[in-house]
Amino acid sequence: MDRGWWWKFGLIVAVTLGTIWFLVPTYYSLVVLDRAERNNIAVLEQRLPRWAPPAKYRLNLGLDLQGGIHMVMRVDTKTALQKRTERRGQQIATYVNDKKLGEVTADTDPERLQLTLTAKDPATMDAIQKEVLATFTDFSLESRNGATLVLKPDEGQVNRFRDEAVDQAMLVIRRRIDKWGVAEVDVRKLGTDSIQISLPGRSNPEQAKELVGTTAQLEFRMVDDTNPQVFAQMFQQNPPPPESKITLVEDEGFPQLSSPNREALLAYAKDKTPEGRDVVTECVANPVKKNDCIAYRSYLLDKNVPLTGESLSGADASVSQMNEPEVNIAFDPAGAREFEKLTEAAVGRRMAIVLDDNVHTAPRINEKIGGGRARITMGRAGARSFEEWLGEAQTLALVLKAGALPAPVTVGEIRQVGATLGDELIKKGSLAALVGLALVVVFMAIYYRKSGLIADVALILNGLLILAGLAFFNATLTLPGIAGFVLTLGIAVDANVLINERIREELSHGKSARAAVDQGYDRAFWTIFDAHVTTLIAGFILFFTGTGPVRGFATTLIVGLLASLFTSIVVTRVITTYFVHGRNAQSVSV
């Protein structure tokens, strides 16, 4: 065997061994660990060998395969709109009185979403109407009768508020579930006012109901900048254990503790902080995977909470005159007074915005802020695109509003998928896949002889590549996903059948073994490529438009098609051409 063949076979062997290595976390998660530990990534990290890939690269089982809790939450947007109209009425009346435009009272009709302003002096109503409609653009004029002005919410604003109420609820629910430690939770919008939640591996519906049904706690807390070296001293005087993976990093000149394990970081810092201070973590977002943290960083905050989200009346993302994203926040009258006092006393310090014990951002206070309105700038863009930069501002606005969630959330449906059903589905689905694979392997070996055995080797590698690809994307395997796995194996076999039949056809025309193999692969290539590309297009459409099981099927299908292209066109050709070209064979066993 010359060097060229060694190189080609070495590549195939390297791909095969790398694929098997990459599946080690999946093997430990699904085979070695018991059901109670399967969804605990900390346990998996401890059990994995040192040479194994990170625990996050594993294949997870969906709700239909391992059991768990299925919930549907209803967001009461009607009540939210009614409360919002009432609050806006109070704000408008306060604004008019503070501006000394006149003395007005505000009454609301919750059912009709109407706001009625009544002026004590009818002569002031013209000025009041002009100022109110110019300032509060989310309301429009319904009617006017003398000293009475009837307003209604703008239809576009109403629709936007309904959508945002559901988005806020989804954000709060996901953050709360993430703190519970559930792997591969699925939170998605269902219809216009509902949220569907799947909690694989969980068996306590009442605990889940309590977890997602409570209101999130938003806090504005001061960062302790008086002792910037506290974490550096802590790290040097009490070195953390190696398994905690805690390191010392710097952010804007301030040392911080960092670790991929939030619980380990908090446990290490416990009882090591100055009196009257708390350690709270910030999620360092994964740039590749949404809603995932690659690490957590520590902040030292004052234990006193001077302001909460209950005082917040609004938050919106916008673009400044310098073409930089920013978040504009507004407080109610009481909150505005507290915020003004807070910023006056803390100029030059950082203020952390904390949602459910997680620091979302910590902007610096540059000056005293009055009027109940403030602006949070998003810092430097760095390597981010403008869309990503603006997206962070929009997410922050959503977080701020989510802390004082106005829309009540109730449980519309909650049911438990039994673990027995999950085991039964796993056994039946796995059995179907193995039986189908075995039948195909036997058929190919009998019908196409040595070429069939080569196709079988490629088919097994194809299956391993599919599982490794799903593990790389941290995908969740569902019953439709198993169906997609079996389907892609069938497509891979079909490609090898086309190639072998082409080679047979060339041999029947009197071609030599070398010419038959070369022309068989060349002529079958475009047929195989076109079939895979058209199916890939269908798979991507299903992935981007489908939800739940449909998306799981599409993920498996896409990964399988890419693996099939590699194994059927590259792997089988290298092996077949070696036996024909490399060993100067005069015939082809096909």
N, C-alpha and C positions, 0 to 999 in steps of 0.2 A: 504494500500500500504506500503510494507516494505521499509527499507532504500535503498536497492539495486535498487528498481524501482525509488525512488525519485532521486537518483544520475543519473540514465540514462536519465530520463525525464528532469532533471535540465540541463544536458549537451545539449540536443536538444533545449530547450528553450533559453539557453545562446547563442548557435550558431545562432538561428533565430534572437534574439534581436541584437546581435552583427552585423549580416549581414545588418539588417535594419538601424542600427546606421551608419554603414560604407557607406551607400548609400545616406546619407544626403547631402554631397557636390554635388553629381550627381543630386539630386532632385532640389537643389537650382540653379545649373548651367543650367539645361535644362527646368525647369518649372517656377521658381520664377523670374530669370533674363530675361530681354528682349534680342532680338537678338544682339543688339549693345553692350551689356555688357557681353554676354555669354563667349567670349574668353579673357576677362580681369580678370586675377587671383586676381589682387589687389582689384577690386570691389567685387569679390566673397568672399575674406577674410573678408571684412568689413561687408558683409551681413550675413555671417554664424553665428549661435549661438556659444557661448563660448564652449559649451560641444561637438560641432561637431568635426569630424576628420579634419586634415589639408586640405586646399583647393586643394592641388596638387593631392589628391586621389579622382579623379572624372573621370567619363566617358565622353569622348569628341565625338563630331559628326564629321564625315569625310566630305570631300569636296562634295561627292555625296548627303549628307543629309542636310547640312546647307548652301550650296553655297560657293562661294569664287573664287579664281583665280588659273587657271592651266597654268603653263609656261613650255616651253622646251627651254633650253639655249644650244647653240652650242659653243663648245670650239675649236677655230681655232688652232689646234696643228701644222698644216703645217707652218703657219706664225711664231709660237713660235719656231719651229725648225730652220727656216731660220734666225731669229734674234739671236738665240743661237749660230748658226754657225758663224755669223758675229762677235759676242762678243768674241767667243773663238779664232777667227783669230787675233783679236786685242790683246788678252791676250798672245797668243803664240808669236806674233811679239815682244811685250813688254818684255816678259820673255827672249827671245833669245838675244835681244839687251842689257838688263840689265846684263845678264850673260857674256856679251862680247864674245859670241861664233861667232859672225859675224853680219853683217847688213842685215836684211831681210825686205821684204814687204809682206803683206798678202792681197790676193784678194779672194773673195768668189763668188761662183755660187749658188744663192739661190734656183733655181729650181732643180738642181742636188745635192744640199747639199754637195758641194765640196769646199775644202779650198786649195788654191794654195799659197805656200811659195816660194818666189824668193830671192836667195842670191845674194848680190852684188859681192861677191868673190866666184866663184864655188868651190874653194879649201876648203872652210869652211863647205860645205854642208854635208859631212860625219859626222862631229861632231854635227851639228845641227840636222840631222835626228836621230841620236842615242839619243840625249838628249830629243828631243821633244817626240819621241815615248815612252821613258821611263817615262817621267813626265806626259804627257797628255794621259793617257791610254784610255780615251773615244774616241780617234781617232785612226784609223788604216791607213796603207800606201796603197794608191790606185795606184800610179805610181811615177816614178822619171825620169827626163830627164835633165841631166847636173845640172844646178844651180836651177832647178825648182822641187819642191816637192809637189805632190798632195795628200791631205789627205781627208778621209771621216769619218763621225761619225760611231762608232761601232753599228751594228744592234741591239744588245741587249740593248745598252744605249739609242738608239732611241726609242725603245718600252717602256723602263722604263720611259723615259722623257714624252712620250705621256700619259702614265697612271698617272704620277705624276702631269702633267699639269691639268688633269681633277680633281684629288683629291684636288689639291690646290684650284681650283675654287669652289669646293663643300664646302671646309672649310671656305673660305671667304664669300660665299653666306649664309651659315648657320649662321655664326656669325653676319652678317649684319641683317638678318631676326630676329634673337633672340633679337637684340636691338630694333627692331620695335615692339616687344611684341606680336607676333602671336603665339597662342597656337597650339601645335601639328602640326607644320610645317613638311612637308614630303619632304626631299631632297634626291634624289637617282640617281645613275648613270644609264644612259640609253644608251645602246650600247657601243661604244668605245670612242665617243667624244661628248656626249650630257649629259645634266643634267635635270632631271624632277623635278619640284617644284610644290607643292600644298600648297596654302595659304587659309585655311578655314576661313570663316567669313569676308574676305576682298573684297572690291568692287571697288578699284581704280587701274586698270591695269597700267596706266602711272606711278603712284607712285611706284608700285612694280617693273616696268621696270627700273626706275631710281635707286631704292634701290639696286638691285642685279647687275646692269650693270656697276657700277663704280668700280674703282680699290681700293683695301684696302690700308690703310696708316700704314706703319710699321715705328716705331720710336725707337731710342736708347736714353733714357733719364736718367739723373742721379737722384738717390734717395737722398732726403735731410736728411742726418743722423746727421746734425749739431744740430738739436733740437729734440732728440728722444722722448721727453715727450709731444710733441705738441698735440697728440690725447688724451693722458691721461688728460692733462689740459683742453682741450676742453670738454671732457666728464664730468669732475668734475665741471667746472664753468658753463656749459650750459647743464644740463642733458637732453637727448633726450626724446621725448614723448614715452610713453609705447607702443603705437600702431606701432611705427617704428621698434620695436624689435631690436634696436641697442644695442650691448654689446661691452665691451672692452676686447680684447684678446691680447696675446703676441706671437710674432714670432721671434725667435732668439734673444730674449731680447728686442725687439722693440714693444711698445704698438701699437695696430691697432684697428680701429673700424670694427665691423662685424655686418652684418644684412642679412637676407634672401631676403630683398627688396633693390635692387640696387638704384632705384630712391629715396627712402626714405633716404638712407645713403648719397647720393650726395647732396640732398636738405638740410639735416642737416648740412653738413660740408661747404656748400656754404657761402662765405663771412666771414668765421671764420679762414682762413689760413693766414700765413704771406704773405707779398707782394712778387710777383715773384714766387709763388708756386701754383701748381695745385694738387687737390685730384683726383686720378685715382684708379679704383677698380680692384681687382683680383678675378677671379672666383674660389671658392673652389669646386672642382669637386665632383659630387655624385658618391660614390664607387659602387653603384648598377646600376644606370641608366646612360647610355652613353649620352654625350652632354647635361648634366643637371647640374645646380649649386645648391648646398644646402645652400650656403651662399656667400657673397661678402665681401672682406677685403680691407681696405683703404691703399693707399700708398701716401706719400707726395713727389711730384716730382718737379724738377726745371722746370719752364715754358719754358726755352730755350731748343730747340731741336737741339743738335749738329750734329746728324747723322740720316739719314732716310734709308729706305729699298731700295731706288734707288741706293745706293752705294754697295748693297750686290750682289755678283755674284754667290754664292752657299752656301748650307747648307746640311750636311749629318749626319745621326746618325751612330754611330759605338760603338764598345766595346773596352775599353782601355786595356793596359797590366795588369792592376789590376782587370780585368774582371768586370769593372763598365761601364755602358752606358754613353756616352758623345755625344755632338753635335759639329761638326767641321764646322766653318763658314769661308767664304772667301769674301774679298771685292775687288772691282776694284781698279786700281792704285790710283785714287783720294780719294776713301773711305779709302784705307789703310793708307794714310798719315794722314787723319783726325782722324781715329781710334787710330793711334799711339799717336798723340798729346793728344787725349782725355784720354786714359788710363794712359799716363805718368803723367797727372795733377790730376788724380783721384785715385791713388793707395790707397787701403783700403776702398774705397767707393763702394756702390752697384750701378749697372747699370740696369735699368728696360728695358725690351724688351716689347714694347707696340704695340699692333695691334688693330686698330680701338677703341682707348681709353680704352683698357682692358690690364692690366698687365698680361703677360703670365709667366714670371719668372723674378727674380732680382738677378743675380749672383754677387758675390763680385769680384772686380778687385784686384788681388794679386800682379801683377807686370805690368810694361809697356809691351805692346804687339805690336811688329813690324812685318813687312813682309806681312801685309794684311790678316793674318790667325789667328784665335783664337779658343779656345776650351772651351766649356761650360760643366762643370761636373754637374751631375744630383743629387748631394747630397747623403744622406743616403737612403737606401732602406726602412728602417722601417718595417712596416707590409706588404709591397708589395712583390709580387712574382717577380722573375727576369724578367718574360715576361711582367708584368705590368710596371716594372721599365724601361725596354727597350722600351716599347710602348710609354711611356711618352717622351722619347728622340726622337723617330720617329715623334711623334706629334709636338714636338717643332721644329724639322727640317722642317716639313711641314709648320708650322706657319711662320717661318722665310722666307721661299721661297715664301709663299703666299703673303707677304707684297709687293713684287716687282714682281707681277704676269706677266710673259712674254707672256702668251697666251691671245689674245683678246677673249672676250666672247660676243656673240651676241644673240639676241632673235630670236629663230627659230619659236616659236609658243606661242601665249598668248591668252587665252580666259577666259571669265567669266562664271561660272556656276551660273545661276540665283537662287536667294533665293526662288522664287516661286516653281521652280523645286525641291529644297531641301525640302520645306514643303510638297509638294505632295508625295515625296518618303517616308518621315517620316510617314505621315498619312497612306499611303498604306501598308508600311512595318509593322507598329505597328498594324494596323487593321488585317493584315494577321496573325501576331503572336498571337493576342488576340483571334481571331476567332478559330484558330487552337487549342489553349490552352483550350478554352471553350468547343469545341466539344470533345476533348479528356477527359476532366474532366467529362462531362455528360455521355459519353460512359462508362468510367470506373465505375462510380457510379451505372449505371443501370446494367451493365453486371456482375460486381464482387461484388456488394452490399457493405457491410461494408469494405471488403478488398479493394474494388475500391476507397472508400472514403479515406482510409489510403494512398493509392497510390496517390490520388489527393493532399493530404497534402504534401507528399514528393515531388510531382511535382512542387508545388508552391514554396516550399523551394528551390528546385533545380534551378528554374528560378532566385530567389533572389540571390542565391550563385553565379550564372554565372555573373550577373550584378556587384555584389560586387567584384568578382575576376577580372573582366575587369577594374573596377575602381581602384583596388589596383595597377595594373600594368600600370595605367594611359593610358589605351588603347584607340584607336579611333574606334568608331562604324561606320561601313560602311554598305551599303545595302547587300553585301555578308556576313557581320557579322551578320545581322539580319537573313539571311538564315541559317547560322551556328547555331544561337540561336534556331531557330525552329527545326532544325535537331537534336540537342542534346536533346531537350524536347521529341522528338519522340523516341530517343534511350533510354531515361530514362523510358518512358512508356513501351517500349519493355521489359526492364529488369523486371518491375513489372508484366507484362503479363506472362513472363516465370515462375516467382515465383508462381503466383496464379495458373497457369496451373499445375505446379508440385504438389502444395498442393491438388488440385482437384484429381490428379492422385493417390496420396497416400490415400486420403479419399475413393476413389473408390475401393481400395484394402483392405478396412476394417480397416485401421489404426485409432487409436484414434486421437482426435484433436491435442493433444500435439505432438505426434509422427509425424503426417502429417505436422505440421508447421515446426518442427525441420528438418525433412528429406527433406521437400520441399525447404527450404532455403539452406541446405547443398548441395543438389544435383544440385541446379540451380546456386550455387556460381561460379563454375569453368566455366560454359558456359558463364555467364555474364562477368566474369573477362577476359576470353580469347577474347571475342568480343570487350570489351573496350580497351584492350591492343593493339590488332591488328589495331583498328581504331586510337588509340593514335599514333602508329608508323607512320601511313599514315599522321596524322595531323602534326607531327614534321617534316616529309619530306616536306610537303607543306610549313610549316613555314620557314624552313631554305633555301629552294630553290625558293620559290615564292616571288613575289613583290606586293606591292599595295593591291588591293582588295583580291587577293588570300591569302596573309599573314593575312589580317583582318579576313577572313573566318577561317583560320587555328587557329588563336588565340582564337576565340570564341569556336571553336570545342574542342580544348584541355582543356580549362577551364571548358566547359560544361561536358565533359567526366569524369573529376575528380570529379566534383560535383555530377554527376549521380551515380558514384560508391558509394559515401558516402550516398546519400539519399536512393538509392534502396536497398543497403545491410545493412546499419546500422540503418537508421531512421525507415524504414518500419518494420524491424525485431523487434526493440525495442517496437514499438507500438503494433504490432500483437502479439508478445509473452506475452506482459503484459495482453492483453485481454484473452489470452488462459491460460497461466501459472499463472499470477498474480491473476486472478479472477476465476481460476479453471473452465473455460468454457468446456462444453462437446461437443460443435460443433463449427464449423468455418463458418462464413458468407462469402462465396467465390463463 
